[in-house]
Amino acid sequence: MIYSAEVEHMCPLAKGAYHGPAPIPEEGKWVQAKEIKDISGFTHGVGWCAPQQGACKLTLNIKDGIIEEALVETLGCSGMTHSAAMAAEILIGKTILEALNTDLVCDAINTAMRELFLQIAYGRSQSAFSEGGLPIGASLEDLGKGLRSQVGTMFATRAKGPRYLEMAEGYITSIGVDENNEIIGYEFVNLGKLMDAIKKGTDANEALAKAKGTYGRYAEAVKKIDPRHE
């Protein structure tokens, strides 16, 4: 350690009381986090790239400072999906400090990691008050049956109005409108259920019929249109 001449000539004084860091909530306990291994928790965060073309939702389950589980969901950029595949391999087994300083290939994923680090370091985690935290694999519950991300995709123009393309329920095949041309419901295909049925040997047309559903007053619609072509 090198000290300046001014500091060298100062007389020493006692520091006084040391109270340590403020405790943060972690998995049902109050913890004074002093080292990376003191951090545990399950949390989500969202990141975006420099041109803001795409976004990433990152979910991590951290135990004793180490990433034991990672869910990487991306939106709006085709290249980011491949970056997410690499990030999923890179993240697991790293400490959160290592992950913060690791190139996760995509700006949006890197930004999401930064946001998660801030949350977890300050004790803002989903499992902050859950005794023992959440089990490894908890992030899959957000995906539901079929393990597909919940995505909403809507398109609209002033000239032609809105088009619903995808909802949490699934891929929109048809939207129903009333006599005023206002949307009152839609028909969808749950792609997770569809693929599960096909993988089990169900005929594709039968699987498609079983995976379809409707929402709202779709049955009352005076007109039904394909939102991608009409």
N, C-alpha and C positions, 0 to 999 in steps of 0.2 A: 504494500500500500504506500503510495506516495502522497505526502502532505505538502501544501504550500508553506512558504516561510511564515506567512501570517498565522496559519493554524499551528505551526510548530511552536510559536512563541506564546500561544494562549495557555492559560492555566486550566487544568481539568476541573469540571464540575459534575456533580452527580446527575444522572438522567432522571431519577424519580421513579414513580410507579409505572409498571408495565401491565396493562390490562389485556393485551392480546387482541386479535381481530374480533369483530362483532360476530356472534354465532349466526349461522344461517340454517334454515330448515332443510334437512336431507333425510328422505325416507323415514319419516316419523321421529327423527331425532334433531336436536340442536347441536350443530358441529362448528367448532372453531377451526376453519380450514386454514392450515399453514403450509401444506404441501399438496401437490397434485393428487397423491393417493388418498387424501382426505375427502375428495369430491366423489359423490355418487348421486345418481338421479336419472330420470327419464324425461326427455324434453324434445320439443319441436322448434324449428326455426325456418325462416324463409329468406332466400337470397336471390339476387338479380345480377345480371351481367352488365358490363359497362354500357353497351348500346341499349340496354333494357329490352332486348328482344325476347329473352326467355327468363324463366324463374324456376327455382328449385325449392322444394320443401324437404328438409332433412330431419329425420327423427333418429335420436341416439339413446341407447340405454347404457349408462355408464356405471360401473361398479369399481370402487376403490381406484378411481382415476383412469380406468382402462375401458375403452369402447368395446362392449361385448355384443352389441347389436346395432345395426344401421339399416335404415330404410331411406332410400333416395328416390324421390318422385320429381319428375321434371315436366315442364310445360313450355311450348312455344318455340322450341329450337331442336331441329333434328340431330345436330351434332351433340347436343347436351345429353341425349339419351345414351350415346356411346360413352361419353365422359362419366355418366352415372354408373355404368357397368364397371368402369375402372375404379371409381371412387368406392364402390361397395367392396371391392377386393382390398383397396388400400387402407380403408378406415379401421376395420376390425382388428383388434389386438393392439392398437396404438393408444398411448395416453392422450388425453384431450389436449395437452400442450404440444405433443408431437403432431397431432392432427391439425391443430391451428397453424402450425408452421410447415405443413405439407402441401405441395401443389396437387390439388384435387382436379386438375386438368381444365376445369371450366370455372370462369369467374363467378357464375351464379352459385355453384356448389361451394366454392371457397368463401363467398360472402355468407352463405347459410351457415357454414362452419364457424365463422366469426361470430355471427349472431347467437348461435348455440353456446359457444364458449362464454360469452357475456352472461347469458341467462343462467347457465349452470354454475358459473363462478360466483354469482350473486345469490344463488339459492332459489332462483325462479324456475322451478321444474314442476312438471305435472305430478310427480310422485313425492313432492316435498313433504306432504303430511300423510303418506301411505307407509305404514309400518312395514319395514323390510323391503320397500320399493316394489317395483313391478317385475314379473318374471321375464327372462329372456324370451323374446318372441311376442311381446306385448304389442309391438307396432303393427303386427298383422291384423289385430282386431280393428284397426282403422280402415283396413281394406275390405273387410266383410267377406261374404262367400264368393268364391271365384278369385279372390286375391287380386282385385283390380282397384286402381286409384279412383277416387271419386272426382270426376271431372265435369265441369259445366262449360258448355260451348254454345254461345249465342251470337248470331250475326244479325245486323239490322242496317237498313238504309232509309233515308228520309223518303225516298221515292216509293219503296216497296214494303217498308215496315220490317218487323222482326221475324227471325227464323230461329226456332229452337233446334239445335243440332245434337246436343248430348246433355243429359241430366245425371244426377247421382244414380237414378234407377238404371240408366243405360243409354244406348244408342237410339235416338229418336227416328222412327220410321215414318211417322205421319203426325201432322198437327191438325186439330179440329177447330173450325171457326164457326161463329154464329151468323145470324142474318146481317149483322153489322160488320162482318169480316174481322171480328175480334177473336183472338185465340181463347178457347175455353177448355182445352185439354190436349192431350197428346198420347200417342201409342209409342211404346219403346220396346227394345229387345235388351234383356239383361245378358250381356255377352259372357259374363262369368258362368252363369247357369247354362247358357248355350254350349259353351266349350266343354264344360264338365259332362253334360249329357252326351255329346258326340264322342268324347273320349271313352265313355262307358259302353259305346256301341249303339247308341240310339240313332235311328235314321235322322239325317240332317234336317229334313222337312218337319219331322215330328218334333225334334229337339227345338227347332225354331218356333213352332207353334206354342210349345210349353214355356218357352223363355219369354214370350211376349206378355205385355201387360199394358194397362192404360191408367191415366191419371186425369183428375178433374172431371168435367162434363163431356168427355170425348164422345160418349154414346149419343149425346144430344146434338152433336155438330151437324149443321146443314151442309157443310162441305169439309172434305178432308184432303189435305195436300201433302205432297212430298217436299219437305223443307229444303232439300238439296237441288231440286229440279223445277219446282213450280213457284 
